[in-house]
Amino acid sequence: MSLEPSAPAERDGHAVLLDGVVGIRIRRLQSLFGSHWQNWFRARSLAVTPVQGGVLLLIRRYPGISQIALARRLRIEPPTLIQTLGPLIKHKLVERDRAADDGRVYELRLTKAGLEAAALVETSLPQHEADVLRFLSAEERQAFLELLDKAIAGAEAAIEAQENVEQQSPR
């Protein structure tokens, strides 16, 4: 008798056992999307992550936006935003200055290079996404986006429910 677990059945090189695991598929798509993004923008002499690209677009849309307001719009924690902003500030794409009316608040603006980078991201996004989602029809892509929004809303509600339970639990 062998103590080695039997290998799960495979189809197209993937373990059938994991076919129904949504998180693994989402993570795989995120990884592929990120790899394509990095290669796409490096070929255009811009080294930014997808989140950094989104940050550039939001700061361009809302010049002077505070770090806290930007973190809220992105639905990320402020420390995560600081990590994302670091390289953008270092490469002189984003400027961060204290607000004139409240020295505790940092306002964000794009530099000239940042404006150019944001324009490149905006004009390149449709082709990048079309490349990655090439096997989806226009209708399927719209349905996919709606399903993603619905899944995100459900995940946010699940986390909120967890936090509420944790707050009510005696410690």
PyMOL commands that set and color helices and strands:
alter all, ss='L'
color gray80, all
select helices_A, chain A and resi 16-18+22-42+50-61+67-74+78-90+112-132+138-168
alter helices_A, ss='H'
color red, helices_A
select strands_A, chain A and resi 10-11+14-15+65-66+94-98+106-110
alter strands_A, ss='S'
color yellow, strands_A
deselect
rebuild
show_as cartoon
